[in-house]
Amino acid sequence: MTQGSNPISEINKLIHTLSKRPLWVFAWGLLIPSLYFVGSVFWDLNEQNAHIAKVNSLAHTYEMDARKTATLTATMNLVWGAAVEAASYFSLNL
């Protein structure tokens, strides 16, 4: 049976090697977050833009609903005021 290398001594050797080059360890440590950032932001950009367009569309729909309600209320007030005015005019002049 062959004897494998001791994993603790291998890890100790790796730590000793990495401790001599802390800048490289830092640079390689930034590689994974950078790849995650690129993957989550740039590759998913179309889906994010579609979601933003959907939210904007809903906001415009709700805004138009509010404008329709305000316009309808103003129109009803105008019509009701004209009807009251006409009724009072005809009641006084007939």
Buried (B, 14 or more C-beta within 10 A) or exposed (E): EEEEEEEEEEEEEEEEEEEEEEEEEEEEEEEEEEEEEEEEEEEEEEEEEEEEEEEEEEEEEEEEEEEEEEEEEEEEEEEEEEEEEEEEEEEEEE
